[in-house]
Each structure stands twice: as structure tokens, then as C-alpha cells.
């Protein structure tokens, strides 16, 4: 199956500003689940220079820098991606390391950033850690059943909402409010896993949605990936209650959500304010008739 992606991001400024160097993350990654076939990036105003690179997490990024003053910045990404993974469970877990606590052995140093939890409120019960322990016990310490159960539990008990304001809620806030955007639920899933010593990371990308008609706009999507011995990084989407397969196109993954942001950069100007809008379309490519 091939998916075509169109993603437009536009910033408008109240006054002319100088755009500092930016880092862009729009190019879908290449891995065992997907292969990018086509990718293009159109930027207005035209950058003075640009350079493709890998960031510290191994994501493909584009560094861009600008000359002069500008009142807007528009970035349009187009991609076609072949989706390869029909079965999200097409792996054989390492039987010696498929129970909790997970023994990562040789991978432990590389996975350390994905095991770190942010400090929780001092003097207060760590409700997320308590919940994590209950999920572990219910799954009898089996890693893959635990992940499936956790994914389903968050999907069933937490309301998925659309939030236009930037940023990701803390796992504690999402836990308290029992709701959140896809990125908030992904952050909660990650925090539960890390509380159990399971390596987890944040993923941003796109989703083919059955709820949107052809030509209707969507938005960037987010989910979690877990490192499973014998299987590598595997995606779980608690906002959908699904293990990730053909409908999810991964762009960037990192230990924190900030490391997956499509656009990272600042601007300089005298009192200028900015407005932001984005639109995403994801459609299946229809094969031409012979």
C-alpha cells in the first residue's frame, strides 16, 4: 500500500522579522515498516541555504537559514510512502527477555534516554507508577500482553480530544483529567512504560484516517514506540487502541516530544507576533488502470 502525504505549515508575522536558522522534520523515515518513494520540500521565502542531516536521535532533518526580513514563512512537504507492515505482531520476542523487568543487556547504554522519567511531585503518591504496577501484575509480567492491555486501557478510559494550543501535557495532568490529545496520551503511555523499566520513545508522523473524506484536512499525529527485545522498536497508538501498522507513517522519534517537532526555530523582530496554521492530507495512492 502507498500513501500520499501533503503537509502545509504557515507562520504569519505582524511585522517583518528576521528568521533565525530552523530545523525541519518532515521527511518520513525509512525502516522495516515503510519506504519513502518520493519527497519534496517547498519553502517560502526561499532559504539562503539548506542542508540535510541526521539529528542525535537518527531522524532525517533539514537545516535552513535565511537572509533579510520577512512577514511570513510557509513550508509545504509532499511525500509518497510505501507501507510494508500489514501485521504489527510479525515478530518473535526474545523468550529470555520478554518478561518484566526487561533485561536490555548490550542495548542498555543506547536505550538509557528512553528509560528516563521526569521527576513527579515530591511527597505525593506516584499514581502513574501505582497504575503501572497494577497493569504489570494483571499481565503476569509478560511484556507484549502488558503493552496490548495498556494500549487498550488508555483508549477505553481516556477521552481523545483535539487541542490547538502547542505543547504536550504532563502525564500527571492527562492522568488527572482522563483526557488528552493524541500526543498527550502517547506521553502517558511512555511514562507508564518507563515506570516499569521499559524503553519507550515519542513518535510524530501521519495517520491515514477513515473519518476524513478525500480532500479534507487532518493534522499531525503522535504515538509511542517501545523497544521489544527480538522485535526492535514497535509502535502503539493509545489514542486509537491499535498496534501500529500500515496506517501510520513515522517521521521522527525521540526521547521527548520536543525532539520530534516538525519545525524548530526562532525569529527576531521589534514586537512582532505570529499566527500559525497547519493542514495535513493523507490519501491512498490509487493504482492507474492499465
C-alpha positions as protocol buffer text, in pm:
chain_id: "A"
residue {
  index: 1
  type: UNK
  ca { x: 0 y: 0 z: 0 }
}
residue {
  index: 2
  type: UNK
  ca { x: 122 y: 350 z: -84 }
}
residue {
  index: 3
  type: UNK
  ca { x: 19 y: 667 z: 98 }
}
residue {
  index: 4
  type: UNK
  ca { x: 48 y: 1020 z: -40 }
}
residue {
  index: 5
  type: UNK
  ca { x: 105 y: 1297 z: 214 }
}
residue {
  index: 6
  type: UNK
  ca { x: 67 y: 1673 z: 181 }
}
residue {
  index: 7
  type: UNK
  ca { x: 158 y: 1886 z: 483 }
}
residue {
  index: 8
  type: UNK
  ca { x: 147 y: 2266 z: 481 }
}
residue {
  index: 9
  type: UNK
  ca { x: 267 y: 2484 z: 770 }
}
residue {
  index: 10
  type: UNK
  ca { x: 240 y: 2863 z: 763 }
}
residue {
  index: 11
  type: UNK
  ca { x: 354 y: 3134 z: 1003 }
}
residue {
  index: 12
  type: UNK
  ca { x: 240 y: 3494 z: 957 }
}
residue {
  index: 13
  type: UNK
  ca { x: 406 y: 3780 z: 1147 }
}
residue {
  index: 14
  type: UNK
  ca { x: 255 y: 4116 z: 1238 }
}
residue {
  index: 15
  type: UNK
  ca { x: 582 y: 4290 z: 1144 }
}
residue {
  index: 16
  type: UNK
  ca { x: 873 y: 4197 z: 924 }
}
residue {
  index: 17
  type: UNK
  ca { x: 1109 y: 3971 z: 1121 }
}
residue {
  index: 18
  type: UNK
  ca { x: 1446 y: 3808 z: 1076 }
}
residue {
  index: 19
  type: UNK
  ca { x: 1419 y: 3429 z: 1068 }
}
residue {
  index: 20
  type: UNK
  ca { x: 1689 y: 3255 z: 1268 }
}
residue {
  index: 21
  type: UNK
  ca { x: 1817 y: 2914 z: 1145 }
}
residue {
  index: 22
  type: UNK
  ca { x: 1546 y: 2648 z: 1159 }
}
residue {
  index: 23
  type: UNK
  ca { x: 1547 y: 2268 z: 1185 }
}
residue {
  index: 24
  type: UNK
  ca { x: 1273 y: 2091 z: 987 }
}
residue {
  index: 25
  type: UNK
  ca { x: 1148 y: 1736 z: 1039 }
}
residue {
  index: 26
  type: UNK
  ca { x: 909 y: 1644 z: 760 }
}
residue {
  index: 27
  type: UNK
  ca { x: 1074 y: 1358 z: 571 }
}
residue {
  index: 28
  type: UNK
  ca { x: 925 y: 1014 z: 652 }
}
residue {
  index: 29
  type: UNK
  ca { x: 1188 y: 776 z: 780 }
}
residue {
  index: 30
  type: UNK
  ca { x: 1298 y: 456 z: 610 }
}
residue {
  index: 31
  type: UNK
  ca { x: 1274 y: 137 z: 816 }
}
residue {
  index: 32
  type: UNK
  ca { x: 1132 y: -214 z: 810 }
}
residue {
  index: 33
  type: UNK
  ca { x: 776 y: -83 z: 813 }
}
residue {
  index: 34
  type: UNK
  ca { x: 792 y: 186 z: 545 }
}
residue {
  index: 35
  type: UNK
  ca { x: 993 y: 306 z: 247 }
}
residue {
  index: 36
  type: UNK
  ca { x: 976 y: 667 z: 123 }
}
residue {
  index: 37
  type: UNK
  ca { x: 937 y: 671 z: -255 }
}
residue {
  index: 38
  type: UNK
  ca { x: 915 y: 1045 z: -315 }
}
residue {
  index: 39
  type: UNK
  ca { x: 975 y: 1353 z: -100 }
}
residue {
  index: 40
  type: UNK
  ca { x: 988 y: 1725 z: -170 }
}
residue {
  index: 41
  type: UNK
  ca { x: 1005 y: 2035 z: 46 }
}
residue {
  index: 42
  type: UNK
  ca { x: 898 y: 2381 z: -75 }
}
residue {
  index: 43
  type: UNK
  ca { x: 985 y: 2679 z: 144 }
}
residue {
  index: 44
  type: UNK
  ca { x: 873 y: 3041 z: 100 }
}
residue {
  index: 45
  type: UNK
  ca { x: 1070 y: 3262 z: 136 }
}
residue {
  index: 46
  type: UNK
  ca { x: 1347 y: 3074 z: -37 }
}
residue {
  index: 47
  type: UNK
  ca { x: 1620 y: 2995 z: 216 }
}
residue {
  index: 48
  type: UNK
  ca { x: 1967 y: 3138 z: 172 }
}
residue {
  index: 49
  type: UNK
  ca { x: 2089 y: 2785 z: 232 }
}
residue {
  index: 50
  type: UNK
  ca { x: 1976 y: 2441 z: 339 }
}
residue {
  index: 51
  type: UNK
  ca { x: 2139 y: 2113 z: 437 }
}
residue {
  index: 52
  type: UNK
  ca { x: 2007 y: 1762 z: 506 }
}
residue {
  index: 53
  type: UNK
  ca { x: 2142 y: 1577 z: 809 }
}
residue {
  index: 54
  type: UNK
  ca { x: 2070 y: 1325 z: 1083 }
}
residue {
  index: 55
  type: UNK
  ca { x: 1993 y: 1456 z: 1431 }
}
residue {
  index: 56
  type: UNK
  ca { x: 2115 y: 1297 z: 1754 }
}
residue {
  index: 57
  type: UNK
  ca { x: 1818 y: 1057 z: 1755 }
}
residue {
  index: 58
  type: UNK
  ca { x: 1882 y: 941 z: 1398 }
}
residue {
  index: 59
  type: UNK
  ca { x: 1599 y: 1138 z: 1237 }
}
residue {
  index: 60
  type: UNK
  ca { x: 1639 y: 1296 z: 895 }
}
residue {
  index: 61
  type: UNK
  ca { x: 1631 y: 1674 z: 937 }
}
residue {
  index: 62
  type: UNK
  ca { x: 1676 y: 1974 z: 710 }
}
residue {
  index: 63
  type: UNK
  ca { x: 1868 y: 2275 z: 838 }
}
residue {
  index: 64
  type: UNK
  ca { x: 1762 y: 2602 z: 671 }
}
residue {
  index: 65
  type: UNK
  ca { x: 1876 y: 2961 z: 713 }
}
residue {
  index: 66
  type: UNK
  ca { x: 1753 y: 3289 z: 568 }
}
residue {
  index: 67
  type: UNK
  ca { x: 1856 y: 3638 z: 463 }
}
residue {
  index: 68
  type: UNK
  ca { x: 1657 y: 3959 z: 500 }
}
residue {
  index: 69
  type: UNK
  ca { x: 1329 y: 4040 z: 674 }
}
residue {
  index: 70
  type: UNK
  ca { x: 1003 y: 3853 z: 611 }
}
residue {
  index: 71
  type: UNK
  ca { x: 638 y: 3871 z: 713 }
}
residue {
  index: 72
  type: UNK
  ca { x: 560 y: 3501 z: 664 }
}
residue {
  index: 73
  type: UNK
  ca { x: 710 y: 3154 z: 642 }
}
residue {
  index: 74
  type: UNK
  ca { x: 539 y: 2873 z: 452 }
}
residue {
  index: 75
  type: UNK
  ca { x: 668 y: 2516 z: 444 }
}
residue {
  index: 76
  type: UNK
  ca { x: 500 y: 2258 z: 221 }
}
residue {
  index: 77
  type: UNK
  ca { x: 608 y: 1893 z: 233 }
}
residue {
  index: 78
  type: UNK
  ca { x: 494 y: 1626 z: -11 }
}
residue {
  index: 79
  type: UNK
  ca { x: 574 y: 1257 z: 21 }
}
residue {
  index: 80
  type: UNK
  ca { x: 477 y: 918 z: -112 }
}
residue {
  index: 81
  type: UNK
  ca { x: 550 y: 626 z: 119 }
}
residue {
  index: 82
  type: UNK
  ca { x: 519 y: 252 z: 62 }
}
residue {
  index: 83
  type: UNK
  ca { x: 376 y: 90 z: 374 }
}
residue {
  index: 84
  type: UNK
  ca { x: 516 y: -259 z: 433 }
}
residue {
  index: 85
  type: UNK
  ca { x: 393 y: -385 z: 770 }
}
residue {
  index: 86
  type: UNK
  ca { x: 50 y: -546 z: 742 }
}
residue {
  index: 87
  type: UNK
  ca { x: 85 y: -736 z: 1070 }
}
residue {
  index: 88
  type: UNK
  ca { x: 209 y: -532 z: 1370 }
}
residue {
  index: 89
  type: UNK
  ca { x: 293 y: -855 z: 1553 }
}
residue {
  index: 90
  type: UNK
  ca { x: 521 y: -1006 z: 1287 }
}
residue {
  index: 91
  type: UNK
  ca { x: 798 y: -1079 z: 1533 }
}
residue {
  index: 92
  type: UNK
  ca { x: 920 y: -1345 z: 1772 }
}
residue {
  index: 93
  type: UNK
  ca { x: 1007 y: -1189 z: 2110 }
}
residue {
  index: 94
  type: UNK
  ca { x: 1328 y: -1294 z: 2277 }
}
residue {
  index: 95
  type: UNK
  ca { x: 1185 y: -1553 z: 2517 }
}
residue {
  index: 96
  type: UNK
  ca { x: 1464 y: -1490 z: 2769 }
}
residue {
  index: 97
  type: UNK
  ca { x: 1385 y: -1118 z: 2783 }
}
residue {
  index: 98
  type: UNK
  ca { x: 1010 y: -1098 z: 2729 }
}
residue {
  index: 99
  type: UNK
  ca { x: 921 y: -1072 z: 3095 }
}
residue {
  index: 100
  type: UNK
  ca { x: 946 y: -780 z: 3336 }
}
residue {
  index: 101
  type: UNK
  ca { x: 1180 y: -644 z: 3444 }
}
residue {
  index: 102
  type: UNK
  ca { x: 1320 y: -631 z: 3091 }
}
residue {
  index: 103
  type: UNK
  ca { x: 1691 y: -711 z: 3060 }
}
residue {
  index: 104
  type: UNK
  ca { x: 1826 y: -499 z: 2775 }
}
residue {
  index: 105
  type: UNK
  ca { x: 2183 y: -632 z: 2800 }
}
residue {
  index: 106
  type: UNK
  ca { x: 2402 y: -486 z: 2524 }
}
residue {
  index: 107
  type: UNK
  ca { x: 2139 y: -225 z: 2431 }
}
residue {
  index: 108
  type: UNK
  ca { x: 2121 y: -71 z: 2779 }
}
residue {
  index: 109
  type: UNK
  ca { x: 2355 y: 224 z: 2716 }
}
residue {
  index: 110
  type: UNK
  ca { x: 2187 y: 319 z: 2388 }
}
residue {
  index: 111
  type: UNK
  ca { x: 1841 y: 292 z: 2545 }
}
residue {
  index: 112
  type: UNK
  ca { x: 1916 y: 495 z: 2858 }
}
residue {
  index: 113
  type: UNK
  ca { x: 1749 y: 817 z: 2729 }
}
residue {
  index: 114
  type: UNK
  ca { x: 1429 y: 620 z: 2664 }
}
residue {
  index: 115
  type: UNK
  ca { x: 1414 y: 489 z: 3020 }
}
residue {
  index: 116
  type: UNK
  ca { x: 1436 y: 824 z: 3200 }
}
residue {
  index: 117
  type: UNK
  ca { x: 1126 y: 958 z: 3376 }
}
residue {
  index: 118
  type: UNK
  ca { x: 1082 y: 1321 z: 3472 }
}
residue {
  index: 119
  type: UNK
  ca { x: 1050 y: 1380 z: 3850 }
}
residue {
  index: 120
  type: UNK
  ca { x: 700 y: 1355 z: 3993 }
}
residue {
  index: 121
  type: UNK
  ca { x: 556 y: 1565 z: 4274 }
}
residue {
  index: 122
  type: UNK
  ca { x: 756 y: 1521 z: 4593 }
}
residue {
  index: 123
  type: UNK
  ca { x: 561 y: 1389 z: 4888 }
}
residue {
  index: 124
  type: UNK
  ca { x: 271 y: 1280 z: 4668 }
}
residue {
  index: 125
  type: UNK
  ca { x: 188 y: 922 z: 4568 }
}
residue {
  index: 126
  type: UNK
  ca { x: 308 y: 843 z: 4217 }
}
residue {
  index: 127
  type: UNK
  ca { x: -30 y: 743 z: 4079 }
}
residue {
  index: 128
  type: UNK
  ca { x: 112 y: 656 z: 3740 }
}
residue {
  index: 129
  type: UNK
  ca { x: 370 y: 422 z: 3891 }
}
residue {
  index: 130
  type: UNK
  ca { x: 98 y: 260 z: 4103 }
}
residue {
  index: 131
  type: UNK
  ca { x: -116 y: 213 z: 3793 }
}
residue {
  index: 132
  type: UNK
  ca { x: 184 y: 72 z: 3605 }
}
residue {
  index: 133
  type: UNK
  ca { x: 241 y: -188 z: 3877 }
}
residue {
  index: 134
  type: UNK
  ca { x: -121 y: -297 z: 3859 }
}
residue {
  index: 135
  type: UNK
  ca { x: -101 y: -333 z: 3482 }
}
residue {
  index: 136
  type: UNK
  ca { x: 219 y: -539 z: 3519 }
}
residue {
  index: 137
  type: UNK
  ca { x: 59 y: -770 z: 3773 }
}
residue {
  index: 138
  type: UNK
  ca { x: -254 y: -816 z: 3560 }
}
residue {
  index: 139
  type: UNK
  ca { x: -34 y: -915 z: 3264 }
}
residue {
  index: 140
  type: UNK
  ca { x: 164 y: -1153 z: 3489 }
}
residue {
  index: 141
  type: UNK
  ca { x: 483 y: -973 z: 3396 }
}
residue {
  index: 142
  type: UNK
  ca { x: 459 y: -1063 z: 3026 }
}
residue {
  index: 143
  type: UNK
  ca { x: 585 y: -771 z: 2815 }
}
residue {
  index: 144
  type: UNK
  ca { x: 378 y: -793 z: 2496 }
}
residue {
  index: 145
  type: UNK
  ca { x: 46 y: -872 z: 2670 }
}
residue {
  index: 146
  type: UNK
  ca { x: 116 y: -579 z: 2904 }
}
residue {
  index: 147
  type: UNK
  ca { x: 166 y: -339 z: 2613 }
}
residue {
  index: 148
  type: UNK
  ca { x: -154 y: -453 z: 2444 }
}
residue {
  index: 149
  type: UNK
  ca { x: -351 y: -421 z: 2766 }
}
residue {
  index: 150
  type: UNK
  ca { x: -206 y: -77 z: 2844 }
}
residue {
  index: 151
  type: UNK
  ca { x: -287 y: 46 z: 2494 }
}
residue {
  index: 152
  type: UNK
  ca { x: -647 y: -74 z: 2522 }
}
residue {
  index: 153
  type: UNK
  ca { x: -689 y: 60 z: 2876 }
}
residue {
  index: 154
  type: UNK
  ca { x: -583 y: 414 z: 2788 }
}
residue {
  index: 155
  type: UNK
  ca { x: -802 y: 406 z: 2478 }
}
residue {
  index: 156
  type: UNK
  ca { x: -1104 y: 289 z: 2680 }
}
residue {
  index: 157
  type: UNK
  ca { x: -1062 y: 509 z: 2988 }
}
residue {
  index: 158
  type: UNK
  ca { x: -928 y: 835 z: 2844 }
}
residue {
  index: 159
  type: UNK
  ca { x: -1110 y: 1068 z: 2607 }
}
residue {
  index: 160
  type: UNK
  ca { x: -919 y: 1165 z: 2294 }
}
residue {
  index: 161
  type: UNK
  ca { x: -961 y: 1538 z: 2226 }
}
residue {
  index: 162
  type: UNK
  ca { x: -826 y: 1785 z: 1972 }
}
residue {
  index: 163
  type: UNK
  ca { x: -608 y: 2060 z: 2118 }
}
residue {
  index: 164
  type: UNK
  ca { x: -492 y: 2356 z: 1910 }
}
residue {
  index: 165
  type: UNK
  ca { x: -259 y: 2500 z: 2173 }
}
residue {
  index: 166
  type: UNK
  ca { x: 104 y: 2389 z: 2140 }
}
residue {
  index: 167
  type: UNK
  ca { x: 293 y: 2157 z: 2370 }
}
residue {
  index: 168
  type: UNK
  ca { x: 235 y: 1823 z: 2539 }
}
residue {
  index: 169
  type: UNK
  ca { x: 60 y: 1790 z: 2874 }
}
residue {
  index: 170
  type: UNK
  ca { x: 248 y: 1627 z: 3157 }
}
residue {
  index: 171
  type: UNK
  ca { x: 149 y: 1264 z: 3214 }
}
residue {
  index: 172
  type: UNK
  ca { x: 15 y: 1370 z: 3555 }
}
residue {
  index: 173
  type: UNK
  ca { x: -225 y: 1621 z: 3401 }
}
residue {
  index: 174
  type: UNK
  ca { x: -351 y: 1371 z: 3144 }
}
residue {
  index: 175
  type: UNK
  ca { x: -394 y: 1117 z: 3425 }
}
residue {
  index: 176
  type: UNK
  ca { x: -595 y: 1364 z: 3635 }
}
residue {
  index: 177
  type: UNK
  ca { x: -819 y: 1488 z: 3356 }
}
residue {
  index: 178
  type: UNK
  ca { x: -868 y: 1146 z: 3195 }
}
residue {
  index: 179
  type: UNK
  ca { x: -844 y: 1306 z: 2851 }
}
residue {
  index: 180
  type: UNK
  ca { x: -586 y: 1442 z: 2612 }
}
residue {
  index: 181
  type: UNK
  ca { x: -479 y: 1486 z: 2252 }
}
residue {
  index: 182
  type: UNK
  ca { x: -301 y: 1200 z: 2078 }
}
residue {
  index: 183
  type: UNK
  ca { x: 35 y: 1346 z: 2185 }
}
residue {
  index: 184
  type: UNK
  ca { x: -77 y: 1366 z: 2550 }
}
residue {
  index: 185
  type: UNK
  ca { x: -196 y: 1005 z: 2553 }
}
residue {
  index: 186
  type: UNK
  ca { x: 130 y: 895 z: 2389 }
}
residue {
  index: 187
  type: UNK
  ca { x: 327 y: 1075 z: 2662 }
}
residue {
  index: 188
  type: UNK
  ca { x: 120 y: 899 z: 2929 }
}
residue {
  index: 189
  type: UNK
  ca { x: 177 y: 559 z: 2764 }
}
residue {
  index: 190
  type: UNK
  ca { x: 551 y: 630 z: 2755 }
}
residue {
  index: 191
  type: UNK
  ca { x: 559 y: 733 z: 3121 }
}
residue {
  index: 192
  type: UNK
  ca { x: 379 y: 417 z: 3232 }
}
residue {
  index: 193
  type: UNK
  ca { x: 627 y: 205 z: 3038 }
}
residue {
  index: 194
  type: UNK
  ca { x: 929 y: 386 z: 3179 }
}
residue {
  index: 195
  type: UNK
  ca { x: 790 y: 343 z: 3531 }
}
residue {
  index: 196
  type: UNK
  ca { x: 829 y: -31 z: 3466 }
}
residue {
  index: 197
  type: UNK
  ca { x: 1178 y: -7 z: 3317 }
}
residue {
  index: 198
  type: UNK
  ca { x: 1055 y: -43 z: 2957 }
}
residue {
  index: 199
  type: UNK
  ca { x: 1232 y: 169 z: 2694 }
}
residue {
  index: 200
  type: UNK
  ca { x: 981 y: 397 z: 2523 }
}
residue {
  index: 201
  type: UNK
  ca { x: 1000 y: 694 z: 2287 }
}
residue {
  index: 202
  type: UNK
  ca { x: 773 y: 957 z: 2131 }
}
residue {
  index: 203
  type: UNK
  ca { x: 688 y: 942 z: 1759 }
}
residue {
  index: 204
  type: UNK
  ca { x: 538 y: 1207 z: 1533 }
}
residue {
  index: 205
  type: UNK
  ca { x: 404 y: 1138 z: 1189 }
}
residue {
  index: 206
  type: UNK
  ca { x: 87 y: 1090 z: 992 }
}
residue {
  index: 207
  type: UNK
  ca { x: -215 y: 864 z: 1002 }
}
residue {
  index: 208
  type: UNK
  ca { x: -448 y: 756 z: 727 }
}
residue {
  index: 209
  type: UNK
  ca { x: -785 y: 832 z: 885 }
}
residue {
  index: 210
  type: UNK
  ca { x: -1110 y: 672 z: 782 }
}
residue {
  index: 211
  type: UNK
  ca { x: -1301 y: 963 z: 941 }
}
residue {
  index: 212
  type: UNK
  ca { x: -1175 y: 1216 z: 686 }
}
residue {
  index: 213
  type: UNK
  ca { x: -1304 y: 1230 z: 332 }
}
residue {
  index: 214
  type: UNK
  ca { x: -1089 y: 1285 z: 25 }
}
residue {
  index: 215
  type: UNK
  ca { x: -952 y: 1640 z: 29 }
}
residue {
  index: 216
  type: UNK
  ca { x: -1036 y: 1705 z: 394 }
}
residue {
  index: 217
  type: UNK
  ca { x: -760 y: 1835 z: 617 }
}
residue {
  index: 218
  type: UNK
  ca { x: -614 y: 1640 z: 905 }
}
residue {
  index: 219
  type: UNK
  ca { x: -331 y: 1710 z: 1145 }
}
residue {
  index: 220
  type: UNK
  ca { x: 0 y: 1571 z: 1259 }
}
residue {
  index: 221
  type: UNK
  ca { x: -38 y: 1253 z: 1463 }
}
residue {
  index: 222
  type: UNK
  ca { x: 162 y: 1114 z: 1756 }
}
residue {
  index: 223
  type: UNK
  ca { x: 207 y: 774 z: 1920 }
}
residue {
  index: 224
  type: UNK
  ca { x: 461 y: 574 z: 2121 }
}
residue {
  index: 225
  type: UNK
  ca { x: 725 y: 321 z: 2027 }
}
residue {
  index: 226
  type: UNK
  ca { x: 851 y: 52 z: 2263 }
}
residue {
  index: 227
  type: UNK
  ca { x: 1179 y: -135 z: 2233 }
}
residue {
  index: 228
  type: UNK
  ca { x: 1095 y: -506 z: 2247 }
}
residue {
  index: 229
  type: UNK
  ca { x: 1392 y: -748 z: 2261 }
}
residue {
  index: 230
  type: UNK
  ca { x: 1375 y: -961 z: 1948 }
}
residue {
  index: 231
  type: UNK
  ca { x: 1145 y: -716 z: 1769 }
}
residue {
  index: 232
  type: UNK
  ca { x: 1312 y: -374 z: 1793 }
}
residue {
  index: 233
  type: UNK
  ca { x: 1106 y: -56 z: 1810 }
}
residue {
  index: 234
  type: UNK
  ca { x: 732 y: -123 z: 1777 }
}
residue {
  index: 235
  type: UNK
  ca { x: 455 y: 136 z: 1768 }
}
residue {
  index: 236
  type: UNK
  ca { x: 148 y: 160 z: 1991 }
}
residue {
  index: 237
  type: UNK
  ca { x: -121 y: 425 z: 1945 }
}
residue {
  index: 238
  type: UNK
  ca { x: -328 y: 467 z: 2264 }
}
residue {
  index: 239
  type: UNK
  ca { x: -549 y: 730 z: 2103 }
}
residue {
  index: 240
  type: UNK
  ca { x: -671 y: 457 z: 1865 }
}
residue {
  index: 241
  type: UNK
  ca { x: -615 y: 148 z: 2079 }
}
residue {
  index: 242
  type: UNK
  ca { x: -406 y: -2 z: 1798 }
}
residue {
  index: 243
  type: UNK
  ca { x: -66 y: -155 z: 1749 }
}
residue {
  index: 244
  type: UNK
  ca { x: 87 y: 46 z: 1466 }
}
residue {
  index: 245
  type: UNK
  ca { x: 93 y: -100 z: 1116 }
}
residue {
  index: 246
  type: UNK
  ca { x: 14 y: 30 z: 768 }
}
residue {
  index: 247
  type: UNK
  ca { x: -198 y: 333 z: 856 }
}
residue {
  index: 248
  type: UNK
  ca { x: 78 y: 516 z: 1048 }
}
residue {
  index: 249
  type: UNK
  ca { x: 366 y: 695 z: 873 }
}
residue {
  index: 250
  type: UNK
  ca { x: 652 y: 772 z: 1112 }
}
residue {
  index: 251
  type: UNK
  ca { x: 858 y: 1086 z: 1053 }
}
residue {
  index: 252
  type: UNK
  ca { x: 1061 y: 1138 z: 1370 }
}
residue {
  index: 253
  type: UNK
  ca { x: 1115 y: 961 z: 1702 }
}
residue {
  index: 254
  type: UNK
  ca { x: 1292 y: 1086 z: 2013 }
}
residue {
  index: 255
  type: UNK
  ca { x: 1305 y: 1052 z: 2390 }
}
residue {
  index: 256
  type: UNK
  ca { x: 1091 y: 1367 z: 2422 }
}
residue {
  index: 257
  type: UNK
  ca { x: 817 y: 1522 z: 2212 }
}
residue {
  index: 258
  type: UNK
  ca { x: 1031 y: 1831 z: 2154 }
}
residue {
  index: 259
  type: UNK
  ca { x: 1279 y: 1617 z: 1962 }
}
residue {
  index: 260
  type: UNK
  ca { x: 1012 y: 1530 z: 1704 }
}
residue {
  index: 261
  type: UNK
  ca { x: 875 y: 1881 z: 1635 }
}
residue {
  index: 262
  type: UNK
  ca { x: 828 y: 1944 z: 1261 }
}
residue {
  index: 263
  type: UNK
  ca { x: 967 y: 2298 z: 1291 }
}
residue {
  index: 264
  type: UNK
  ca { x: 1222 y: 2418 z: 1546 }
}
residue {
  index: 265
  type: UNK
  ca { x: 1345 y: 2776 z: 1526 }
}
residue {
  index: 266
  type: UNK
  ca { x: 1301 y: 3135 z: 1636 }
}
residue {
  index: 267
  type: UNK
  ca { x: 1275 y: 3482 z: 1485 }
}
residue {
  index: 268
  type: UNK
  ca { x: 1390 y: 3832 z: 1576 }
}
residue {
  index: 269
  type: UNK
  ca { x: 1186 y: 4147 z: 1540 }
}
residue {
  index: 270
  type: UNK
  ca { x: 1061 y: 4459 z: 1716 }
}
residue {
  index: 271
  type: UNK
  ca { x: 741 y: 4345 z: 1886 }
}
residue {
  index: 272
  type: UNK
  ca { x: 627 y: 4112 z: 1611 }
}
residue {
  index: 273
  type: UNK
  ca { x: 367 y: 3846 z: 1691 }
}
residue {
  index: 274
  type: UNK
  ca { x: 296 y: 3534 z: 1490 }
}
residue {
  index: 275
  type: UNK
  ca { x: -9 y: 3338 z: 1377 }
}
residue {
  index: 276
  type: UNK
  ca { x: 25 y: 2971 z: 1292 }
}
residue {
  index: 277
  type: UNK
  ca { x: -181 y: 2734 z: 1081 }
}
residue {
  index: 278
  type: UNK
  ca { x: -120 y: 2386 z: 950 }
}
residue {
  index: 279
  type: UNK
  ca { x: -301 y: 2138 z: 731 }
}
residue {
  index: 280
  type: UNK
  ca { x: -234 y: 1772 z: 657 }
}
residue {
  index: 281
  type: UNK
  ca { x: -380 y: 1539 z: 396 }
}
residue {
  index: 282
  type: UNK
  ca { x: -307 y: 1166 z: 380 }
}
residue {
  index: 283
  type: UNK
  ca { x: -457 y: 958 z: 99 }
}
residue {
  index: 284
  type: UNK
  ca { x: -401 y: 617 z: -53 }
}
residue {
  index: 285
  type: UNK
  ca { x: -241 y: 623 z: -395 }
}
residue {
  index: 286
  type: UNK
  ca { x: -474 y: 464 z: -642 }
}
residue {
  index: 287
  type: UNK
  ca { x: -301 y: 245 z: -899 }
}
residue {
  index: 288
  type: UNK
  ca { x: -352 y: 355 z: -1258 }
}
residue {
  index: 289
  type: UNK
  ca { x: -555 y: 122 z: -1476 }
}
residue {
  index: 290
  type: UNK
  ca { x: -359 y: -50 z: -1749 }
}
